[in-house]
């Protein structure tokens, strides 16, 4: 693996980790405000973004 490929893989892993943290934060917000549609929508967006990134990374 070249240096550029290693840097790209590291950046992707960091991006995934950032999204994982965002999902945890959003789900904690849902627990704190279970009836807030805006909070639910934000959590849904975070989960979808993580799912998309993980699917792209798996290919």
PQR file with spaces between the fields and no chain letter, atoms N, CA, C, O and H, PARSE charges and radii, in Angstrom:
ATOM       1  N    UNK     1       0.847   -1.165    0.000 -0.4000 1.5000
ATOM       2  CA   UNK     1       0.000    0.000    0.000 -0.0000 2.0000
ATOM       3  C    UNK     1       0.902    1.240    0.000  0.5500 1.7000
ATOM       4  O    UNK     1       1.839    1.339    0.792 -0.5500 1.4000
ATOM       5  N    UNK     2       0.611    2.159   -0.878 -0.4000 1.5000
ATOM       6  CA   UNK     2       1.423    3.366   -0.964 -0.0000 2.0000
ATOM       7  C    UNK     2       1.085    4.322    0.171  0.5500 1.7000
ATOM       8  O    UNK     2       0.079    4.159    0.861 -0.5500 1.4000
ATOM       9  H    UNK     2      -0.150    2.078   -1.522  0.4000 1.0000
ATOM      10  N    UNK     3       1.938    5.319    0.351 -0.4000 1.5000
ATOM      11  CA   UNK     3       1.707    6.316    1.397 -0.0000 2.0000
ATOM      12  C    UNK     3       0.376    7.028    1.181  0.5500 1.7000
ATOM      13  O    UNK     3      -0.357    7.289    2.134 -0.5500 1.4000
ATOM      14  H    UNK     3       2.756    5.452   -0.210  0.4000 1.0000
ATOM      15  N    UNK     4       0.064    7.344   -0.089 -0.4000 1.5000
ATOM      16  CA   UNK     4      -1.185    8.036   -0.406 -0.0000 2.0000
ATOM      17  C    UNK     4      -2.392    7.167   -0.053  0.5500 1.7000
ATOM      18  O    UNK     4      -3.385    7.673    0.471 -0.5500 1.4000
ATOM      19  H    UNK     4       0.660    7.131   -0.864  0.4000 1.0000
ATOM      20  N    UNK     5      -2.319    5.886   -0.332 -0.4000 1.5000
ATOM      21  CA   UNK     5      -3.412    4.976   -0.013 -0.0000 2.0000
ATOM      22  C    UNK     5      -3.577    4.855    1.503  0.5500 1.7000
ATOM      23  O    UNK     5      -4.697    4.790    2.009 -0.5500 1.4000
ATOM      24  H    UNK     5      -1.513    5.474   -0.758  0.4000 1.0000
ATOM      25  N    UNK     6      -2.462    4.827    2.216 -0.4000 1.5000
ATOM      26  CA   UNK     6      -2.525    4.744    3.676 -0.0000 2.0000
ATOM      27  C    UNK     6      -3.160    5.994    4.264  0.5500 1.7000
ATOM      28  O    UNK     6      -3.960    5.918    5.197 -0.5500 1.4000
ATOM      29  H    UNK     6      -1.552    4.880    1.805  0.4000 1.0000
ATOM      30  N    UNK     7      -2.795    7.155    3.704 -0.4000 1.5000
ATOM      31  CA   UNK     7      -3.369    8.414    4.176 -0.0000 2.0000
ATOM      32  C    UNK     7      -4.869    8.457    3.897  0.5500 1.7000
ATOM      33  O    UNK     7      -5.650    8.910    4.734 -0.5500 1.4000
ATOM      34  H    UNK     7      -2.145    7.217    2.946  0.4000 1.0000
ATOM      35  N    UNK     8      -5.265    7.985    2.719 -0.4000 1.5000
ATOM      36  CA   UNK     8      -6.683    7.961    2.361 -0.0000 2.0000
ATOM      37  C    UNK     8      -7.452    7.028    3.288  0.5500 1.7000
ATOM      38  O    UNK     8      -8.536    7.376    3.757 -0.5500 1.4000
ATOM      39  H    UNK     8      -4.631    7.617    2.039  0.4000 1.0000
ATOM      40  N    UNK     9      -6.906    5.852    3.555 -0.4000 1.5000
ATOM      41  CA   UNK     9      -7.556    4.896    4.455 -0.0000 2.0000
ATOM      42  C    UNK     9      -7.668    5.469    5.859  0.5500 1.7000
ATOM      43  O    UNK     9      -8.693    5.296    6.519 -0.5500 1.4000
ATOM      44  H    UNK     9      -6.025    5.569    3.174  0.4000 1.0000
ATOM      45  N    UNK    10      -6.637    6.144    6.316 -0.4000 1.5000
ATOM      46  CA   UNK    10      -6.665    6.746    7.646 -0.0000 2.0000
ATOM      47  C    UNK    10      -7.718    7.854    7.717  0.5500 1.7000
ATOM      48  O    UNK    10      -8.425    7.979    8.716 -0.5500 1.4000
ATOM      49  H    UNK    10      -5.805    6.285    5.780  0.4000 1.0000
ATOM      50  N    UNK    11      -7.819    8.648    6.665 -0.4000 1.5000
ATOM      51  CA   UNK    11      -8.812    9.727    6.630 -0.0000 2.0000
ATOM      52  C    UNK    11     -10.230    9.153    6.615  0.5500 1.7000
ATOM      53  O    UNK    11     -11.124    9.686    7.273 -0.5500 1.4000
ATOM      54  H    UNK    11      -7.244    8.547    5.853  0.4000 1.0000
ATOM      55  N    UNK    12     -10.433    8.079    5.874 -0.4000 1.5000
ATOM      56  CA   UNK    12     -11.754    7.446    5.838 -0.0000 2.0000
ATOM      57  C    UNK    12     -12.113    6.879    7.207  0.5500 1.7000
ATOM      58  O    UNK    12     -13.247    7.022    7.664 -0.5500 1.4000
ATOM      59  H    UNK    12      -9.708    7.646    5.340  0.4000 1.0000
ATOM      60  N    UNK    13     -11.155    6.242    7.856 -0.4000 1.5000
ATOM      61  CA   UNK    13     -11.401    5.677    9.186 -0.0000 2.0000
ATOM      62  C    UNK    13     -11.733    6.787   10.181  0.5500 1.7000
ATOM      63  O    UNK    13     -12.618    6.627   11.021 -0.5500 1.4000
ATOM      64  H    UNK    13     -10.234    6.126    7.486  0.4000 1.0000
ATOM      65  N    UNK    14     -11.029    7.900   10.087 -0.4000 1.5000
ATOM      66  CA   UNK    14     -11.299    9.032   10.980 -0.0000 2.0000
ATOM      67  C    UNK    14     -12.691    9.592   10.709  0.5500 1.7000
ATOM      68  O    UNK    14     -13.411    9.944   11.643 -0.5500 1.4000
ATOM      69  H    UNK    14     -10.310    8.030    9.404  0.4000 1.0000
ATOM      70  N    UNK    15     -13.072    9.676    9.443 -0.4000 1.5000
ATOM      71  CA   UNK    15     -14.404   10.163    9.085 -0.0000 2.0000
ATOM      72  C    UNK    15     -15.491    9.259    9.624  0.5500 1.7000
ATOM      73  O    UNK    15     -16.522    9.731   10.102 -0.5500 1.4000
ATOM      74  H    UNK    15     -12.487    9.390    8.684  0.4000 1.0000
ATOM      75  N    UNK    16     -15.261    7.954    9.546 -0.4000 1.5000
ATOM      76  CA   UNK    16     -16.224    6.992   10.075 -0.0000 2.0000
ATOM      77  C    UNK    16     -16.327    7.141   11.587  0.5500 1.7000
ATOM      78  O    UNK    16     -17.424    7.118   12.146 -0.5500 1.4000
ATOM      79  H    UNK    16     -14.424    7.570    9.157  0.4000 1.0000
ATOM      80  N    UNK    17     -15.191    7.292   12.241 -0.4000 1.5000
ATOM      81  CA   UNK    17     -15.211    7.454   13.699 -0.0000 2.0000
ATOM      82  C    UNK    17     -15.953    8.723   14.097  0.5500 1.7000
ATOM      83  O    UNK    17     -16.710    8.721   15.068 -0.5500 1.4000
ATOM      84  H    UNK    17     -14.300    7.310   11.787  0.4000 1.0000
ATOM      85  N    UNK    18     -15.741    9.803   13.354 -0.4000 1.5000
ATOM      86  CA   UNK    18     -16.458   11.047   13.636 -0.0000 2.0000
ATOM      87  C    UNK    18     -17.966   10.848   13.486  0.5500 1.7000
ATOM      88  O    UNK    18     -18.746   11.342   14.300 -0.5500 1.4000
ATOM      89  H    UNK    18     -15.126    9.805   12.566  0.4000 1.0000
ATOM      90  N    UNK    19     -18.372   10.125   12.444 -0.4000 1.5000
ATOM      91  CA   UNK    19     -19.787    9.860   12.239 -0.0000 2.0000
ATOM      92  C    UNK    19     -20.355    8.964   13.345  0.5500 1.7000
ATOM      93  O    UNK    19     -21.493    9.150   13.774 -0.5500 1.4000
ATOM      94  H    UNK    19     -17.738    9.724   11.782  0.4000 1.0000
ATOM      95  N    UNK    20     -19.568    8.005   13.798 -0.4000 1.5000
ATOM      96  CA   UNK    20     -20.015    7.152   14.895 -0.0000 2.0000
ATOM      97  C    UNK    20     -20.277    7.979   16.148  0.5500 1.7000
ATOM      98  O    UNK    20     -21.276    7.774   16.838 -0.5500 1.4000
ATOM      99  H    UNK    20     -18.643    7.854   13.449  0.4000 1.0000
ATOM     100  N    UNK    21     -19.388    8.902   16.434 -0.4000 1.5000
ATOM     101  CA   UNK    21     -19.572    9.775   17.595 -0.0000 2.0000
ATOM     102  C    UNK    21     -20.809   10.658   17.420  0.5500 1.7000
ATOM     103  O    UNK    21     -21.557   10.890   18.370 -0.5500 1.4000
ATOM     104  H    UNK    21     -18.577    9.068   15.874  0.4000 1.0000
ATOM     105  N    UNK    22     -21.011   11.144   16.206 -0.4000 1.5000
ATOM     106  CA   UNK    22     -22.185   11.975   15.934 -0.0000 2.0000
ATOM     107  C    UNK    22     -23.468   11.175   16.137  0.5500 1.7000
ATOM     108  O    UNK    22     -24.444   11.695   16.679 -0.5500 1.4000
ATOM     109  H    UNK    22     -20.403   10.956   15.434  0.4000 1.0000
ATOM     110  N    UNK    23     -23.473    9.914   15.703 -0.4000 1.5000
ATOM     111  CA   UNK    23     -24.656    9.072   15.891 -0.0000 2.0000
ATOM     112  C    UNK    23     -24.932    8.879   17.380  0.5500 1.7000
ATOM     113  O    UNK    23     -26.079    8.978   17.814 -0.5500 1.4000
ATOM     114  H    UNK    23     -22.681    9.492   15.263  0.4000 1.0000
ATOM     115  N    UNK    24     -23.908    8.608   18.150 -0.4000 1.5000
ATOM     116  CA   UNK    24     -24.095    8.420   19.600 -0.0000 2.0000
ATOM     117  C    UNK    24     -24.679    9.694   20.213  0.5500 1.7000
ATOM     118  O    UNK    24     -25.623    9.629   21.002 -0.5500 1.4000
ATOM     119  H    UNK    24     -22.975    8.527   17.797  0.4000 1.0000
ATOM     120  N    UNK    25     -24.124   10.840   19.855 -0.4000 1.5000
ATOM     121  CA   UNK    25     -24.623   12.103   20.394 -0.0000 2.0000
ATOM     122  C    UNK    25     -26.081   12.337   20.005  0.5500 1.7000
ATOM     123  O    UNK    25     -26.887   12.778   20.824 -0.5500 1.4000
ATOM     124  H    UNK    25     -23.358   10.893   19.215  0.4000 1.0000
ATOM     125  N    UNK    26     -26.407   12.041   18.755 -0.4000 1.5000
ATOM     126  CA   UNK    26     -27.780   12.254   18.295 -0.0000 2.0000
ATOM     127  C    UNK    26     -28.752   11.301   18.983  0.5500 1.7000
ATOM     128  O    UNK    26     -29.865   11.695   19.334 -0.5500 1.4000
ATOM     129  H    UNK    26     -25.752   11.683   18.090  0.4000 1.0000
ATOM     130  N    UNK    27     -28.337   10.049   19.178 -0.4000 1.5000
ATOM     131  CA   UNK    27     -29.219    9.095   19.849 -0.0000 2.0000
ATOM     132  C    UNK    27     -29.410    9.464   21.318  0.5500 1.7000
ATOM     133  O    UNK    27     -30.487    9.255   21.875 -0.5500 1.4000
ATOM     134  H    UNK    27     -27.434    9.729   18.894  0.4000 1.0000
ATOM     135  N    UNK    28     -28.389   10.002   21.937 -0.4000 1.5000
ATOM     136  CA   UNK    28     -28.531   10.484   23.316 -0.0000 2.0000
ATOM     137  C    UNK    28     -29.519   11.653   23.362  0.5500 1.7000
ATOM     138  O    UNK    28     -30.293   11.788   24.310 -0.5500 1.4000
ATOM     139  H    UNK    28     -27.514   10.172   21.485  0.4000 1.0000
ATOM     140  N    UNK    29     -29.480   12.488   22.332 -0.4000 1.5000
ATOM     141  CA   UNK    29     -30.429   13.602   22.259 -0.0000 2.0000
ATOM     142  C    UNK    29     -31.855   13.081   22.108  0.5500 1.7000
ATOM     143  O    UNK    29     -32.783   13.648   22.685 -0.5500 1.4000
ATOM     144  H    UNK    29     -28.852   12.379   21.563  0.4000 1.0000
ATOM     145  N    UNK    30     -32.039   12.008   21.340 -0.4000 1.5000
ATOM     146  CA   UNK    30     -33.368   11.408   21.182 -0.0000 2.0000
ATOM     147  C    UNK    30     -33.861   10.877   22.526  0.5500 1.7000
ATOM     148  O    UNK    30     -35.032   11.039   22.870 -0.5500 1.4000
ATOM     149  H    UNK    30     -31.285   11.547   20.872  0.4000 1.0000
ATOM     150  N    UNK    31     -32.973   10.249   23.276 -0.4000 1.5000
ATOM     151  CA   UNK    31     -33.357    9.750   24.600 -0.0000 2.0000
ATOM     152  C    UNK    31     -33.806   10.914   25.492  0.5500 1.7000
ATOM     153  O    UNK    31     -34.751   10.786   26.271 -0.5500 1.4000
ATOM     154  H    UNK    31     -32.022   10.117   22.996  0.4000 1.0000
ATOM     155  N    UNK    32     -33.113   12.048   25.362 -0.4000 1.5000
ATOM     156  CA   UNK    32     -33.444   13.215   26.172 -0.0000 2.0000
ATOM     157  C    UNK    32     -34.690   13.944   25.714  0.5500 1.7000
ATOM     158  O    UNK    32     -35.332   14.634   26.507 -0.5500 1.4000
ATOM     159  H    UNK    32     -32.346   12.152   24.729  0.4000 1.0000
ATOM     160  N    UNK    33     -35.038   13.803   24.457 -0.4000 1.5000
ATOM     161  CA   UNK    33     -36.214   14.503   23.920 -0.0000 2.0000
ATOM     162  C    UNK    33     -36.955   13.570   22.960  0.5500 1.7000
ATOM     163  O    UNK    33     -36.956   13.804   21.751 -0.5500 1.4000
ATOM     164  H    UNK    33     -34.517   13.243   23.813  0.4000 1.0000
ATOM     165  N    UNK    34     -37.580   12.522   23.483 -0.4000 1.5000
ATOM     166  CA   UNK    34     -38.172   11.502   22.616 -0.0000 2.0000
ATOM     167  C    UNK    34     -39.331   11.978   21.748  0.5500 1.7000
ATOM     168  O    UNK    34     -39.662   11.321   20.761 -0.5500 1.4000
ATOM     169  H    UNK    34     -37.579   12.332   24.465  0.4000 1.0000
ATOM     170  N    UNK    35     -39.952   13.096   22.088 -0.4000 1.5000
ATOM     171  CA   UNK    35     -41.092   13.586   21.311 -0.0000 2.0000
ATOM     172  C    UNK    35     -40.739   14.723   20.360  0.5500 1.7000
ATOM     173  O    UNK    35     -41.629   15.314   19.749 -0.5500 1.4000
ATOM     174  H    UNK    35     -39.684   13.629   22.890  0.4000 1.0000
ATOM     175  N    UNK    36     -39.461   15.033   20.228 -0.4000 1.5000
ATOM     176  CA   UNK    36     -39.019   16.146   19.383 -0.0000 2.0000
ATOM     177  C    UNK    36     -38.683   15.631   17.983  0.5500 1.7000
ATOM     178  O    UNK    36     -37.700   14.913   17.795 -0.5500 1.4000
ATOM     179  H    UNK    36     -38.738   14.553   20.724  0.4000 1.0000
ATOM     180  N    UNK    37     -39.507   16.004   17.011 -0.4000 1.5000
ATOM     181  CA   UNK    37     -39.321   15.517   15.647 -0.0000 2.0000
ATOM     182  C    UNK    37     -38.015   16.015   15.035  0.5500 1.7000
ATOM     183  O    UNK    37     -37.373   15.284   14.281 -0.5500 1.4000
ATOM     184  H    UNK    37     -40.305   16.587   17.164  0.4000 1.0000
ATOM     185  N    UNK    38     -37.613   17.242   15.344 -0.4000 1.5000
ATOM     186  CA   UNK    38     -36.361   17.772   14.803 -0.0000 2.0000
ATOM     187  C    UNK    38     -35.162   16.978   15.300  0.5500 1.7000
ATOM     188  O    UNK    38     -34.223   16.721   14.546 -0.5500 1.4000
ATOM     189  H    UNK    38     -38.134   17.836   15.957  0.4000 1.0000
ATOM     190  N    UNK    39     -35.196   16.592   16.563 -0.4000 1.5000
ATOM     191  CA   UNK    39     -34.115   15.781   17.134 -0.0000 2.0000
ATOM     192  C    UNK    39     -34.094   14.415   16.454  0.5500 1.7000
ATOM     193  O    UNK    39     -33.031   13.893   16.120 -0.5500 1.4000
ATOM     194  H    UNK    39     -35.959   16.801   17.175  0.4000 1.0000
ATOM     195  N    UNK    40     -35.276   13.845   16.256 -0.4000 1.5000
ATOM     196  CA   UNK    40     -35.362   12.540   15.588 -0.0000 2.0000
ATOM     197  C    UNK    40     -34.851   12.621   14.156  0.5500 1.7000
ATOM     198  O    UNK    40     -34.148   11.724   13.690 -0.5500 1.4000
ATOM     199  H    UNK    40     -36.140   14.268   16.527  0.4000 1.0000
ATOM     200  N    UNK    41     -35.203   13.691   13.464 -0.4000 1.5000
ATOM     201  CA   UNK    41     -34.745   13.865   12.081 -0.0000 2.0000
ATOM     202  C    UNK    41     -33.225   14.010   12.020  0.5500 1.7000
ATOM     203  O    UNK    41     -32.587   13.472   11.114 -0.5500 1.4000
ATOM     204  H    UNK    41     -35.774   14.419   13.842  0.4000 1.0000
ATOM     205  N    UNK    42     -32.650   14.723   12.963 -0.4000 1.5000
ATOM     206  CA   UNK    42     -31.195   14.883   12.997 -0.0000 2.0000
ATOM     207  C    UNK    42     -30.508   13.543   13.259  0.5500 1.7000
ATOM     208  O    UNK    42     -29.483   13.233   12.652 -0.5500 1.4000
ATOM     209  H    UNK    42     -33.168   15.161   13.699  0.4000 1.0000
ATOM     210  N    UNK    43     -31.079   12.757   14.162 -0.4000 1.5000
ATOM     211  CA   UNK    43     -30.516   11.436   14.446 -0.0000 2.0000
ATOM     212  C    UNK    43     -30.622   10.539   13.228  0.5500 1.7000
ATOM     213  O    UNK    43     -29.689    9.801   12.913 -0.5500 1.4000
ATOM     214  H    UNK    43     -31.911   13.009   14.656  0.4000 1.0000
ATOM     215  N    UNK    44     -31.749   10.598   12.545 -0.4000 1.5000
ATOM     216  CA   UNK    44     -31.936    9.804   11.333 -0.0000 2.0000
ATOM     217  C    UNK    44     -30.888   10.175   10.282  0.5500 1.7000
ATOM     218  O    UNK    44     -30.319    9.298    9.631 -0.5500 1.4000
ATOM     219  H    UNK    44     -32.507   11.198   12.801  0.4000 1.0000
ATOM     220  N    UNK    45     -30.641   11.452   10.122 -0.4000 1.5000
ATOM     221  CA   UNK    45     -29.633   11.900    9.163 -0.0000 2.0000
ATOM     222  C    UNK    45     -28.246   11.403    9.514  0.5500 1.7000
ATOM     223  O    UNK    45     -27.482   11.017    8.630 -0.5500 1.4000
ATOM     224  H    UNK    45     -31.103   12.164   10.651  0.4000 1.0000
ATOM     225  N    UNK    46     -27.913   11.409   10.796 -0.4000 1.5000
ATOM     226  CA   UNK    46     -26.600   10.930   11.225 -0.0000 2.0000
ATOM     227  C    UNK    46     -26.450    9.435   10.976  0.5500 1.7000
ATOM     228  O    UNK    46     -25.402    8.976   10.521 -0.5500 1.4000
ATOM     229  H    UNK    46     -28.534   11.723   11.514  0.4000 1.0000
ATOM     230  N    UNK    47     -27.503    8.679   11.276 -0.4000 1.5000
ATOM     231  CA   UNK    47     -27.453    7.228   11.051 -0.0000 2.0000
ATOM     232  C    UNK    47     -27.331    6.932    9.556  0.5500 1.7000
ATOM     233  O    UNK    47     -26.551    6.070    9.155 -0.5500 1.4000
ATOM     234  H    UNK    47     -28.354    9.052   11.646  0.4000 1.0000
ATOM     235  N    UNK    48     -28.087    7.634    8.748 -0.4000 1.5000
ATOM     236  CA   UNK    48     -28.025    7.423    7.290 -0.0000 2.0000
ATOM     237  C    UNK    48     -26.646    7.790    6.735  0.5500 1.7000
ATOM     238  O    UNK    48     -26.123    7.095    5.864 -0.5500 1.4000
ATOM     239  H    UNK    48     -28.722    8.335    9.074  0.4000 1.0000
ATOM     240  N    UNK    49     -26.062    8.867    7.231 -0.4000 1.5000
ATOM     241  CA   UNK    49     -24.728    9.264    6.771 -0.0000 2.0000
ATOM     242  C    UNK    49     -23.685    8.214    7.142  0.5500 1.7000
ATOM     243  O    UNK    49     -22.812    7.887    6.337 -0.5500 1.4000
ATOM     244  H    UNK    49     -26.486    9.432    7.939  0.4000 1.0000
ATOM     245  N    UNK    50     -23.778    7.691    8.355 -0.4000 1.5000
ATOM     246  CA   UNK    50     -22.852    6.635    8.770 -0.0000 2.0000
ATOM     247  C    UNK    50     -23.051    5.384    7.932  0.5500 1.7000
ATOM     248  O    UNK    50     -22.080    4.761    7.502 -0.5500 1.4000
ATOM     249  H    UNK    50     -24.487    7.956    9.009  0.4000 1.0000
ATOM     250  N    UNK    51     -24.288    5.017    7.699 -0.4000 1.5000
ATOM     251  CA   UNK    51     -24.574    3.834    6.881 -0.0000 2.0000
ATOM     252  C    UNK    51     -24.004    3.985    5.475  0.5500 1.7000
ATOM     253  O    UNK    51     -23.397    3.059    4.938 -0.5500 1.4000
ATOM     254  H    UNK    51     -25.077    5.522    8.048  0.4000 1.0000
ATOM     255  N    UNK    52     -24.203    5.140    4.894 -0.4000 1.5000
ATOM     256  CA   UNK    52     -23.684    5.404    3.543 -0.0000 2.0000
ATOM     257  C    UNK    52     -22.152    5.308    3.523  0.5500 1.7000
ATOM     258  O    UNK    52     -21.572    4.709    2.617 -0.5500 1.4000
ATOM     259  H    UNK    52     -24.697    5.893    5.330  0.4000 1.0000
ATOM     260  N    UNK    53     -21.514    5.900    4.524 -0.4000 1.5000
ATOM     261  CA   UNK    53     -20.046    5.872    4.584 -0.0000 2.0000
ATOM     262  C    UNK    53     -19.535    4.446    4.773  0.5500 1.7000
ATOM     263  O    UNK    53     -18.557    4.053    4.137 -0.5500 1.4000
ATOM     264  H    UNK    53     -21.985    6.386    5.260  0.4000 1.0000
ATOM     265  N    UNK    54     -20.186    3.667    5.639 -0.4000 1.5000
ATOM     266  CA   UNK    54     -19.763    2.298    5.868 -0.0000 2.0000
ATOM     267  C    UNK    54     -19.948    1.436    4.619  0.5500 1.7000
ATOM     268  O    UNK    54     -19.105    0.594    4.310 -0.5500 1.4000
ATOM     269  H    UNK    54     -20.981    3.986    6.155  0.4000 1.0000
ATOM     270  N    UNK    55     -21.046    1.649    3.909 -0.4000 1.5000
ATOM     271  CA   UNK    55     -21.281    0.894    2.672 -0.0000 2.0000
ATOM     272  C    UNK    55     -20.214    1.237    1.627  0.5500 1.7000
ATOM     273  O    UNK    55     -19.705    0.349    0.944 -0.5500 1.4000
ATOM     274  H    UNK    55     -21.731    2.332    4.160  0.4000 1.0000
ATOM     275  N    UNK    56     -19.881    2.513    1.507 -0.4000 1.5000
ATOM     276  CA   UNK    56     -18.866    2.931    0.530 -0.0000 2.0000
ATOM     277  C    UNK    56     -17.496    2.403    0.922  0.5500 1.7000
ATOM     278  O    UNK    56     -16.697    2.047    0.056 -0.5500 1.4000
ATOM     279  H    UNK    56     -20.294    3.234    2.062  0.4000 1.0000
ATOM     280  N    UNK    57     -17.220    2.349    2.204 -0.4000 1.5000
ATOM     281  CA   UNK    57     -15.921    1.888    2.697 -0.0000 2.0000
ATOM     282  C    UNK    57     -15.771    0.386    2.499  0.5500 1.7000
ATOM     283  O    UNK    57     -14.657   -0.105    2.314 -0.5500 1.4000
ATOM     284  H    UNK    57     -17.868    2.639    2.907  0.4000 1.0000
ATOM     285  N    UNK    58     -16.889   -0.353    2.535 -0.4000 1.5000
ATOM     286  CA   UNK    58     -16.844   -1.819    2.420 -0.0000 2.0000
ATOM     287  C    UNK    58     -16.571   -2.273    0.997  0.5500 1.7000
ATOM     288  O    UNK    58     -16.131   -3.403    0.785 -0.5500 1.4000
ATOM     289  H    UNK    58     -17.794    0.046    2.685  0.4000 1.0000
ATOM     290  N    UNK    59     -16.819   -1.425    0.033 -0.4000 1.5000
ATOM     291  CA   UNK    59     -16.650   -1.810   -1.380 -0.0000 2.0000
ATOM     292  C    UNK    59     -15.221   -1.809   -1.792  0.5500 1.7000
ATOM     293  O    UNK    59     -14.911   -2.109   -2.945 -0.5500 1.4000
ATOM     294  H    UNK    59     -17.176   -0.507    0.206  0.4000 1.0000
